């Protein structure tokens, strides 16, 4: 079965990675960044070797987000984000093809151990099964 495994971050976290810390997100050093990148590369390499990796991507900072919704007149309403009330947004994901929920949970638990600077916020790793046929929507 395929699963979407997601990690989250806020704009403040991206800012901290670029040297602009805040009370909720301490500045990341070059050593911190390299440790994170090495860790994620090892996870990706292991998943590719096991044949479970379908896709994995990191996303650019939320400040480059664009929201598009339908306006009342039928025209799109387009706005940039994030807004100050926006907390966490998707910052990266894996699409995995795993034998079981238990296996993908093991992988998510490993991802949750990614190194980061002391005091950095910890977000849960989110697992969502991918509906491959729509049957789950009809039951």
FINU-705795 format. One record per atom (N, C-alpha, C): atom name; chain; z, y, x. Coordinates in pm, 1 decimal, always signed. Each point is the difference from the previous one (the first is absolute). Example, Ala and Ser with C-alpha at 12.3 -4.5 7.8 and 13.67 -1.06 7.14 Angstrom:
! FINU-705795
[r 'N', 'A', [+780.0, -569.0, +1319.0]] [r 'CA', 'A', [+0.0, +119.0, -89.0]] [r 'C', 'A', [+0.0, +120.0, +90.0]] [r 'N', 'A', [-72.0, +105.0, -35.0]] [r 'CA', 'A', [+6.0, +119.0, +82.0]] [r 'C', 'A', [+73.0, +109.0, -77.0]] 
//
This chain:
! FINU-705795
[r 'N', 'A', [+0.0, -117.8, +84.7]] [r 'CA', 'A', [+0.0, +117.8, -84.7]] [r 'C', 'A', [+0.0, +123.7, +88.9]] [r 'N', 'A', [-62.9, +104.8, -48.4]] [r 'CA', 'A', [-3.6, +124.3, +75.9]] [r 'C', 'A', [+111.8, +92.9, -46.5]] [r 'N', 'A', [+50.9, +73.8, +98.6]] [r 'CA', 'A', [+110.1, +93.3, -23.4]] [r 'C', 'A', [-30.9, +132.0, +69.2]] [r 'N', 'A', [+45.4, +108.3, -62.0]] [r 'CA', 'A', [-4.2, +131.5, +61.3]] [r 'C', 'A', [+141.6, +28.5, +49.6]] [r 'N', 'A', [+13.2, +23.1, +129.1]] [r 'CA', 'A', [+128.9, +32.3, +60.9]] [r 'C', 'A', [-8.5, +145.9, +42.4]] [r 'N', 'A', [+92.1, +81.8, -51.7]] [r 'CA', 'A', [-10.2, +144.5, +19.1]] [r 'C', 'A', [+123.2, +57.8, +68.7]] [r 'N', 'A', [-23.9, +98.4, +84.9]] [r 'CA', 'A', [+107.7, +75.8, +61.7]] [r 'C', 'A', [-16.1, +146.0, -41.4]] [r 'N', 'A', [+113.0, +68.8, -5.3]] [r 'CA', 'A', [+1.3, +136.9, -50.6]] [r 'C', 'A', [+51.8, +96.8, +105.6]] [r 'N', 'A', [-30.5, +126.8, -19.7]] [r 'CA', 'A', [+51.9, +108.1, +83.5]] [r 'C', 'A', [-15.9, +130.1, -76.9]] [r 'N', 'A', [+65.0, +102.9, +48.9]] [r 'CA', 'A', [-12.9, +132.2, -60.4]] [r 'C', 'A', [-73.5, +92.2, +97.7]] [r 'N', 'A', [-39.1, +115.4, -47.0]] [r 'CA', 'A', [-63.3, +96.7, +89.3]] [r 'C', 'A', [+95.4, +35.1, +113.6]] [r 'N', 'A', [+130.8, +8.3, -29.2]] [r 'CA', 'A', [+98.8, +30.1, +104.3]] [r 'C', 'A', [-2.1, -105.8, +109.9]] [r 'N', 'A', [-23.9, -126.6, -37.1]] [r 'CA', 'A', [-7.2, -106.6, +100.4]] [r 'C', 'A', [-121.9, +19.0, +90.6]] [r 'N', 'A', [-113.8, +33.3, -58.9]] [r 'CA', 'A', [-119.7, +26.2, +80.5]] [r 'C', 'A', [+23.7, +121.4, +90.5]] [r 'N', 'A', [+63.7, +105.0, -55.2]] [r 'CA', 'A', [+30.1, +118.4, +81.2]] [r 'C', 'A', [+89.1, -37.6, +118.1]] [r 'N', 'A', [+99.5, -85.6, -24.3]] [r 'CA', 'A', [+91.5, -43.4, +106.4]] [r 'C', 'A', [-74.2, -75.9, +109.1]] [r 'N', 'A', [-101.5, -75.7, -38.6]] [r 'CA', 'A', [-80.0, -72.5, +99.3]] [r 'C', 'A', [-85.2, +95.5, +83.9]] [r 'N', 'A', [-20.1, +121.7, -52.4]] [r 'CA', 'A', [-76.3, +101.4, +73.2]] [r 'C', 'A', [+90.7, +106.4, +61.1]] [r 'N', 'A', [+129.6, -33.2, +16.5]] [r 'CA', 'A', [+91.9, +89.5, +69.8]] [r 'C', 'A', [+73.1, +101.4, -83.9]] [r 'N', 'A', [-12.8, -7.4, -134.3]] [r 'CA', 'A', [+67.0, +96.0, -87.8]] [r 'C', 'A', [+103.1, -73.9, -84.3]] [r 'N', 'A', [+118.8, -19.5, +55.0]] [r 'CA', 'A', [+105.0, -72.7, -69.8]] [r 'C', 'A', [+66.1, +82.9, -107.6]] [r 'N', 'A', [+78.5, -68.9, -81.6]] [r 'CA', 'A', [+77.5, +65.4, -105.4]] [r 'C', 'A', [+132.7, -74.9, -10.8]] [r 'N', 'A', [+86.1, +45.3, -89.1]] [r 'CA', 'A', [+128.9, -67.4, -14.1]] [r 'C', 'A', [-16.1, -143.3, -50.7]] [r 'N', 'A', [-109.8, -30.0, -66.3]] [r 'CA', 'A', [-22.4, -134.8, -52.8]] [r 'C', 'A', [-93.0, -84.8, +86.8]] [r 'N', 'A', [-73.0, +62.5, +90.0]] [r 'CA', 'A', [-93.7, -72.6, +86.1]] [r 'C', 'A', [+6.5, +55.4, +141.5]] [r 'N', 'A', [+71.0, -70.5, +90.5]] [r 'CA', 'A', [+10.0, +48.1, +138.1]] [r 'C', 'A', [-133.9, -10.9, +72.6]] [r 'N', 'A', [-17.4, +82.2, +100.3]] [r 'CA', 'A', [-122.4, -0.1, +79.4]] [r 'C', 'A', [-18.8, -135.6, +67.0]] [r 'N', 'A', [-122.9, -48.3, -2.8]] [r 'CA', 'A', [-36.2, -123.6, +69.5]] [r 'C', 'A', [-44.5, +36.6, +141.6]] [r 'N', 'A', [+52.1, -71.1, +98.0]] [r 'CA', 'A', [-45.2, +18.8, +137.5]] [r 'C', 'A', [-128.0, -80.4, +21.0]] [r 'N', 'A', [-65.6, +23.6, +110.8]] [r 'CA', 'A', [-119.4, -78.6, +35.0]] [r 'C', 'A', [+38.0, -148.0, +12.0]] [r 'N', 'A', [+118.5, -26.0, +53.3]] [r 'CA', 'A', [+47.9, -138.8, +12.7]] [r 'C', 'A', [+19.4, -63.0, -138.3]] [r 'N', 'A', [+55.5, +75.9, -94.7]] [r 'CA', 'A', [+17.4, -49.7, -137.6]] [r 'C', 'A', [-134.7, -34.6, -62.7]] [r 'N', 'A', [-96.5, +88.7, +16.3]] [r 'CA', 'A', [-133.1, -22.6, -57.3]] [r 'C', 'A', [-65.7, -123.5, +61.4]] [r 'N', 'A', [+8.3, -12.0, +131.9]] [r 'CA', 'A', [-60.0, -115.5, +66.2]] [r 'C', 'A', [+66.3, -130.0, -44.3]] [r 'N', 'A', [+132.1, +1.9, -19.5]] [r 'CA', 'A', [+70.9, -119.9, -46.7]] [r 'C', 'A', [-48.6, -39.0, -140.0]] [r 'N', 'A', [-17.4, +99.1, -88.2]] [r 'CA', 'A', [-49.4, -27.8, -134.8]] [r 'C', 'A', [-142.0, -55.8, +4.3]] [r 'N', 'A', [-88.0, +65.3, +76.3]] [r 'CA', 'A', [-139.2, -45.2, +7.2]] [r 'C', 'A', [-9.4, -140.3, +60.4]] [r 'N', 'A', [+77.9, -27.7, +102.6]] [r 'CA', 'A', [-0.7, -133.9, +61.3]] [r 'C', 'A', [+49.4, -104.8, -98.2]] [r 'N', 'A', [+105.2, +33.2, -73.7]] [r 'CA', 'A', [+55.6, -92.0, -99.4]] [r 'C', 'A', [-104.4, -31.6, -107.1]] [r 'N', 'A', [-62.8, +103.0, -54.7]] [r 'CA', 'A', [-99.2, -20.3, -105.5]] [r 'C', 'A', [-122.1, -75.7, +52.0]] [r 'N', 'A', [-39.5, +26.5, +123.6]] [r 'CA', 'A', [-111.8, -73.7, +58.3]] [r 'C', 'A', [+34.3, -148.5, +12.0]] [r 'N', 'A', [+123.4, -30.2, +40.7]] [r 'CA', 'A', [+41.5, -140.2, +11.4]] [r 'C', 'A', [+1.3, -68.3, -136.4]] [r 'N', 'A', [+48.9, +69.4, -102.9]] [r 'CA', 'A', [-1.2, -55.1, -136.0]] [r 'C', 'A', [-144.1, -29.0, -42.0]] [r 'N', 'A', [-87.6, +97.2, +17.9]] [r 'CA', 'A', [-140.3, -16.8, -39.6]] [r 'C', 'A', [-67.4, -114.0, +76.7]] [r 'N', 'A', [+26.2, -7.6, +130.4]] [r 'CA', 'A', [-59.1, -107.2, +79.7]] [r 'C', 'A', [+47.5, -137.1, -47.3]] [r 'N', 'A', [+129.5, -12.3, -29.0]] [r 'CA', 'A', [+53.8, -128.0, -47.3]] [r 'C', 'A', [-60.1, -38.1, -135.2]] [r 'N', 'A', [-13.5, +97.7, -88.6]] [r 'CA', 'A', [-57.7, -27.9, -132.0]] [r 'C', 'A', [-148.3, -35.4, +9.6]] [r 'N', 'A', [-71.8, +63.9, +91.0]] [r 'CA', 'A', [-140.8, -34.2, +20.8]] [r 'C', 'A', [-11.7, -142.0, +55.3]] [r 'N', 'A', [+87.5, -33.7, +94.7]] [r 'CA', 'A', [-2.5, -133.9, +60.4]] [r 'C', 'A', [+32.5, -109.1, -102.4]] [r 'N', 'A', [+92.0, +29.3, -92.3]] [r 'CA', 'A', [+38.0, -98.9, -101.1]] [r 'C', 'A', [-103.1, -10.1, -112.2]] [r 'N', 'A', [-94.8, +94.5, -4.3]] [r 'CA', 'A', [-101.1, +0.5, -104.6]] [r 'C', 'A', [+46.7, +64.0, -130.0]] [r 'N', 'A', [+117.0, +62.4, +1.1]] [r 'CA', 'A', [+54.2, +60.8, -122.3]] [r 'C', 'A', [-43.4, +145.0, -19.3]] [r 'N', 'A', [-47.2, +65.0, +105.2]] [r 'CA', 'A', [-36.4, +141.2, -7.4]] [r 'C', 'A', [-138.0, +16.8, -62.1]] [r 'N', 'A', [-5.5, +73.4, -110.3]] [r 'CA', 'A', [-127.0, +36.4, -62.5]] [r 'C', 'A', [-37.6, +141.4, +42.8]] [r 'N', 'A', [+97.4, +92.0, -4.6]] [r 'CA', 'A', [-22.1, +138.4, +37.8]] [r 'C', 'A', [+134.7, +64.7, +28.6]] [r 'N', 'A', [+1.8, +98.3, +87.3]] [r 'CA', 'A', [+120.0, +77.9, +28.5]] [r 'C', 'A', [-44.4, +139.5, +40.6]] [r 'N', 'A', [+64.0, +100.3, -57.1]] [r 'CA', 'A', [-37.0, +137.7, +30.1]] [r 'C', 'A', [+122.7, +89.6, -4.3]] [r 'N', 'A', [+5.5, +94.6, +91.8]] [r 'CA', 'A', [+94.5, +109.9, -8.8]] [r 'C', 'A', [-71.8, +116.4, -65.3]] [r 'N', 'A', [+73.8, +80.5, -72.8]] [r 'CA', 'A', [-60.4, +112.8, -71.2]] [r 'C', 'A', [+40.4, +132.1, +64.4]] [r 'N', 'A', [-85.9, +99.2, -12.3]] [r 'CA', 'A', [+30.1, +131.3, +56.4]] [r 'C', 'A', [+113.2, +65.1, -79.9]] [r 'N', 'A', [+51.5, +107.5, +53.6]] [r 'CA', 'A', [+115.7, +66.9, -59.3]] [r 'C', 'A', [-24.0, +42.9, -144.9]] [r 'N', 'A', [+108.4, +1.5, -80.3]] [r 'CA', 'A', [-12.8, +38.6, -140.3]] [r 'C', 'A', [-56.5, +140.7, -21.0]] [r 'N', 'A', [+16.3, +88.9, +97.2]] [r 'CA', 'A', [-53.8, +136.2, -15.6]] [r 'C', 'A', [-151.2, -0.6, -18.7]] [r 'N', 'A', [-65.3, -109.1, +37.6]] [r 'CA', 'A', [-144.4, -9.2, -17.0]] [r 'C', 'A', [-37.8, -73.6, -129.0]] [r 'N', 'A', [+99.2, -19.5, -85.8]] [r 'CA', 'A', [-21.7, -69.8, -127.1]] [r 'C', 'A', [-68.0, +92.5, -99.9]] [r 'N', 'A', [-82.6, -57.7, -83.2]] [r 'CA', 'A', [-61.8, +73.3, -110.5]] [r 'C', 'A', [+27.0, -78.3, -127.6]] [r 'N', 'A', [+47.9, +69.2, -101.1]] [r 'CA', 'A', [+26.2, -59.9, -130.2]] [r 'C', 'A', [-111.5, +41.6, -95.6]] [r 'N', 'A', [-56.3, -95.3, -72.2]] [r 'CA', 'A', [-105.9, +27.6, -96.3]] [r 'C', 'A', [+42.1, -58.6, -133.8]] [r 'N', 'A', [+1.9, +81.6, -101.6]] [r 'CA', 'A', [+33.8, -47.7, -135.0]] [r 'C', 'A', [-100.7, +57.8, -99.0]] [r 'N', 'A', [-0.8, -55.8, -118.9]] [r 'CA', 'A', [-91.9, +46.3, -103.8]] [r 'C', 'A', [+60.4, +121.2, -70.3]] [r 'N', 'A', [-76.0, +107.3, -6.5]] [r 'CA', 'A', [+44.5, +117.8, -72.3]] [r 'C', 'A', [-27.0, -15.5, -149.0]] [r 'N', 'A', [+63.8, +83.4, -79.4]] [r 'CA', 'A', [-18.0, -7.5, -145.2]] [r 'C', 'A', [-143.5, +26.8, -42.3]] [r 'N', 'A', [-72.3, +77.3, +80.1]] [r 'CA', 'A', [-138.8, +31.5, -33.1]] [r 'C', 'A', [-98.0, -104.7, +55.3]] [r 'N', 'A', [+54.4, -108.0, +58.1]] [r 'CA', 'A', [-84.6, -105.1, +54.7]] [r 'C', 'A', [-40.7, +23.1, +144.8]] [r 'N', 'A', [+32.8, +113.6, +54.4]] [r 'CA', 'A', [-31.8, +29.8, +139.0]] [r 'C', 'A', [+116.0, -44.4, +88.2]] [r 'N', 'A', [-28.4, -40.2, +121.2]] [r 'CA', 'A', [+108.7, -44.3, +87.5]] [r 'C', 'A', [+88.8, +116.5, +42.6]] [r 'N', 'A', [+128.7, -28.5, +10.4]] [r 'CA', 'A', [+96.6, +94.5, +54.7]] [r 'C', 'A', [+34.9, -53.9, +138.4]] [r 'N', 'A', [-25.4, +80.5, +101.1]] [r 'CA', 'A', [+18.7, -42.6, +138.4]] [r 'C', 'A', [+107.2, +87.2, +63.2]] [r 'N', 'A', [+97.8, -66.1, +63.2]] [r 'CA', 'A', [+104.6, +73.9, +70.6]] [r 'C', 'A', [+32.0, -72.2, +129.5]] [r 'N', 'A', [+46.4, +77.4, +96.4]] [r 'CA', 'A', [+41.2, -56.4, +127.8]] [r 'C', 'A', [+145.8, -39.6, -9.4]] [r 'N', 'A', [+44.2, -83.4, +90.9]] [r 'CA', 'A', [+139.2, -43.2, -1.8]] [r 'C', 'A', [+53.1, -6.3, +141.1]] [r 'N', 'A', [+120.6, -40.9, +19.1]] [r 'CA', 'A', [+94.2, -30.0, -107.5]] [r 'C', 'A', [+74.2, +126.1, -41.1]] [r 'N', 'A', [+63.2, -6.9, -112.7]] [r 'CA', 'A', [+83.5, +109.0, -45.8]] [r 'C', 'A', [+141.5, -22.5, +50.3]] [r 'N', 'A', [+78.6, +103.9, +0.6]] [r 'CA', 'A', [+134.3, -11.4, +55.9]] [r 'C', 'A', [+83.4, -107.2, -69.5]] [r 'N', 'A', [-24.7, -24.8, -127.5]] [r 'CA', 'A', [+77.2, -102.8, -69.6]] [r 'C', 'A', [-47.6, -141.8, +31.2]] [r 'N', 'A', [-115.0, -12.1, +67.9]] [r 'CA', 'A', [-50.7, -131.0, +37.3]] [r 'C', 'A', [+82.8, -52.0, +115.9]] [r 'N', 'A', [+52.5, -119.0, -15.1]] [r 'CA', 'A', [+80.4, -56.8, +107.3]] [r 'C', 'A', [-85.5, -92.4, +84.1]] [r 'N', 'A', [-1.1, -126.9, -31.9]] [r 'CA', 'A', [-74.6, -95.2, +80.6]] [r 'C', 'A', [-136.1, -28.7, -62.0]] [r 'N', 'A', [-95.3, -20.3, +87.2]] [r 'CA', 'A', [-133.6, -41.5, -39.8]] [r 'C', 'A', [-40.8, -116.9, +88.5]] [r 'N', 'A', [-100.7, -71.2, -41.9]] [r 'CA', 'A', [-53.4, -109.1, +78.8]] [r 'C', 'A', [-47.9, +53.4, +134.3]] [r 'N', 'A', [+46.0, -63.3, +109.8]] [r 'CA', 'A', [-45.8, +44.5, +133.1]] [r 'C', 'A', [-76.9, -109.5, +72.7]] [r 'N', 'A', [+5.9, -121.9, -51.9]] [r 'CA', 'A', [-74.7, -107.8, +60.5]] [r 'C', 'A', [+12.1, -125.4, -83.4]] [r 'N', 'A', [-92.2, -93.8, +24.2]] [r 'CA', 'A', [+1.9, -122.3, -80.8]] [r 'C', 'A', [-66.7, -115.1, +73.6]] [r 'N', 'A', [+30.3, -118.7, -47.0]] [r 'CA', 'A', [-67.1, -122.9, +40.4]] [r 'C', 'A', [-44.9, -70.4, -126.8]] [r 'N', 'A', [-117.9, -57.4, +2.0]] [r 'CA', 'A', [-40.9, -96.2, -101.5]] [r 'C', 'A', [+9.1, -134.0, +71.1]] [r 'N', 'A', [+85.0, -87.6, -53.8]] [r 'CA', 'A', [+25.8, -129.1, +62.9]] [r 'C', 'A', [-35.7, -113.0, -94.9]] [r 'N', 'A', [-47.5, -107.3, +54.9]] [r 'CA', 'A', [-27.9, -120.9, -75.9]] [r 'C', 'A', [+100.6, -104.5, +47.3]] [r 'N', 'A', [+105.8, -18.5, -77.7]] [r 'CA', 'A', [+111.4, -86.8, +39.0]] [r 'C', 'A', [+16.7, -114.6, -98.8]] [r 'N', 'A', [+59.3, -107.4, +47.8]] [r 'CA', 'A', [+21.4, -118.5, -82.5]] [r 'C', 'A', [+102.7, +21.5, -110.4]] [r 'N', 'A', [+95.3, +92.7, +22.7]] [r 'CA', 'A', [+107.9, +13.7, -97.3]] [r 'C', 'A', [+65.1, +137.3, +8.4]] [r 'N', 'A', [+73.3, +32.6, -104.3]] [r 'CA', 'A', [+79.0, +123.0, -0.9]] [r 'C', 'A', [+106.0, -4.1, +110.3]] [r 'N', 'A', [+53.6, -118.2, +26.2]] [r 'CA', 'A', [+99.5, -13.6, +106.4]] [r 'C', 'A', [-59.2, +38.6, +135.0]] [r 'N', 'A', [-123.6, -43.8, +26.6]] [r 'CA', 'A', [-63.7, +31.1, +127.8]] [r 'C', 'A', [-26.3, +149.7, +12.9]] [r 'N', 'A', [-52.2, +62.9, -103.1]] [r 'CA', 'A', [-27.6, +143.0, +9.8]] [r 'C', 'A', [+131.2, +78.6, +8.9]] [r 'N', 'A', [+106.0, -51.2, -58.4]] [r 'CA', 'A', [+131.4, +64.2, +11.8]] [r 'C', 'A', [+49.4, -7.2, +144.7]] [r 'N', 'A', [-23.5, -112.1, +68.3]] [r 'CA', 'A', [+34.1, -11.3, +142.6]] [r 'C', 'A', [-73.2, +106.9, +80.8]] [r 'N', 'A', [-126.3, +19.7, -30.6]] [r 'CA', 'A', [-80.0, +100.0, +70.8]] [r 'C', 'A', [+53.9, +140.5, -28.2]] [r 'N', 'A', [+30.5, +27.7, -125.6]] [r 'CA', 'A', [+54.2, +131.7, -36.5]] [r 'C', 'A', [+133.6, +24.7, +69.7]] [r 'N', 'A', [+82.1, -103.7, +11.2]] [r 'CA', 'A', [+128.6, +14.0, +69.3]] [r 'C', 'A', [-22.3, +34.4, +146.9]] [r 'N', 'A', [-103.2, -57.8, +60.1]] [r 'CA', 'A', [-32.8, +33.8, +139.3]] [r 'C', 'A', [-46.1, +144.6, +9.3]] [r 'N', 'A', [-87.3, +42.5, -90.5]] [r 'CA', 'A', [-49.3, +137.4, +0.5]] [r 'C', 'A', [+117.5, +98.3, -13.8]] [r 'N', 'A', [+98.1, -35.3, -81.2]] [r 'CA', 'A', [+115.8, +87.3, -21.6]] [r 'C', 'A', [+81.2, +21.0, +127.3]] [r 'N', 'A', [-20.8, -83.1, +101.2]] [r 'CA', 'A', [+71.3, +12.1, +127.4]] [r 'C', 'A', [-71.6, +89.8, +100.5]] [r 'N', 'A', [-102.9, +69.3, -44.4]] [r 'CA', 'A', [-76.4, +86.8, +90.0]] [r 'C', 'A', [+93.2, +101.4, +67.1]] [r 'N', 'A', [-10.1, +14.2, +132.4]] [r 'CA', 'A', [+87.6, +96.3, +68.5]] [r 'C', 'A', [-30.5, +143.6, -40.8]] [r 'N', 'A', [+108.2, +78.3, -5.1]] [r 'CA', 'A', [-11.2, +142.0, -30.4]] [r 'C', 'A', [+120.7, +70.6, +59.5]] [r 'N', 'A', [-4.1, +132.2, +11.6]] [r 'CA', 'A', [+113.2, +70.6, +60.0]] [r 'C', 'A', [+125.3, -8.7, -87.5]] [r 'N', 'A', [+113.9, +6.3, +64.7]] [r 'CA', 'A', [+127.1, -0.5, -73.8]] [r 'C', 'A', [+1.4, +115.1, -99.3]] [r 'N', 'A', [+45.0, -28.1, -120.4]] [r 'CA', 'A', [+9.7, +101.7, -104.1]] [r 'C', 'A', [-125.2, +16.3, -84.1]] [r 'N', 'A', [-107.1, -70.6, +35.0]] [r 'CA', 'A', [-122.6, +8.3, -80.3]] [r 'C', 'A', [+22.5, -70.2, -133.3]] [r 'N', 'A', [-59.7, +49.4, -107.1]] [r 'CA', 'A', [+19.7, -63.4, -130.0]] [r 'C', 'A', [-60.3, -140.8, -2.1]] [r 'N', 'A', [+65.4, -87.7, -72.7]] [r 'CA', 'A', [-49.6, -136.7, -15.5]] [r 'C', 'A', [-52.2, -16.5, -141.3]] [r 'N', 'A', [-123.1, -46.2, -10.5]] [r 'CA', 'A', [-63.3, -22.7, -129.3]] [r 'C', 'A', [-21.0, -149.4, -19.4]] [r 'N', 'A', [+5.1, -47.3, -122.3]] [r 'CA', 'A', [-27.5, -142.4, -22.1]] [r 'C', 'A', [-147.6, -29.9, +22.5]] [r 'N', 'A', [-26.8, -122.5, +39.5]] [r 'CA', 'A', [-137.4, -48.4, +7.3]] [r 'C', 'A', [-29.5, -60.2, -136.7]] [r 'N', 'A', [-108.1, +43.1, -61.7]] [r 'CA', 'A', [-31.2, -38.4, -137.5]] [r 'C', 'A', [-107.5, -108.9, +0.7]] [r 'N', 'A', [+23.2, -105.9, -77.0]] [r 'CA', 'A', [-96.1, -109.7, -14.7]] [r 'C', 'A', [-51.0, +0.7, -142.9]] [r 'N', 'A', [-132.1, -0.2, -15.4]] [r 'CA', 'A', [-60.8, -10.8, -132.8]] [r 'C', 'A', [-106.0, -108.6, +4.1]] [r 'N', 'A', [+12.9, -104.2, -84.1]] [r 'CA', 'A', [-107.8, -98.2, -8.4]] [r 'C', 'A', [-126.4, +68.2, -52.0]] [r 'N', 'A', [-114.3, -41.9, +51.9]] [r 'CA', 'A', [-128.3, +53.5, -44.0]] [r 'C', 'A', [-52.8, -90.6, -110.3]] [r 'N', 'A', [-30.2, +59.1, -112.8]] [r 'CA', 'A', [-52.7, -74.5, -115.8]] [r 'C', 'A', [-147.7, -26.9, +24.5]] [r 'N', 'A', [-31.8, -125.0, +24.6]] [r 'CA', 'A', [-136.6, -33.8, +35.4]] [r 'C', 'A', [-88.3, -31.6, -120.1]] [r 'N', 'A', [+61.2, -16.2, -118.7]] [r 'CA', 'A', [-82.8, -34.7, -113.5]] [r 'C', 'A', [+36.6, +70.9, -128.5]] [r 'N', 'A', [+101.7, +80.3, +3.2]] [r 'CA', 'A', [+39.0, +71.9, -119.9]] [r 'C', 'A', [+83.5, -80.3, -98.8]] [r 'N', 'A', [+25.1, -129.4, +29.2]] [r 'CA', 'A', [+76.6, -83.2, -93.0]] [r 'C', 'A', [+140.4, +53.5, -23.4]] [r 'N', 'A', [+61.8, +57.3, +104.4]] [r 'CA', 'A', [+136.6, +48.7, -14.9]] [r 'C', 'A', [+9.0, +116.1, -97.1]] [r 'N', 'A', [-107.8, +73.1, -18.8]] [r 'CA', 'A', [+1.3, +114.6, -91.2]] [r 'C', 'A', [-5.1, -43.4, -147.2]] [r 'N', 'A', [-45.2, -120.4, -25.9]] [r 'CA', 'A', [-17.6, -46.4, -138.1]] [r 'C', 'A', [+117.3, -83.3, -50.0]] [r 'N', 'A', [+92.6, -33.9, +87.5]] [r 'CA', 'A', [+111.1, -85.2, -43.6]] [r 'C', 'A', [+119.1, +79.9, -41.0]] 
//
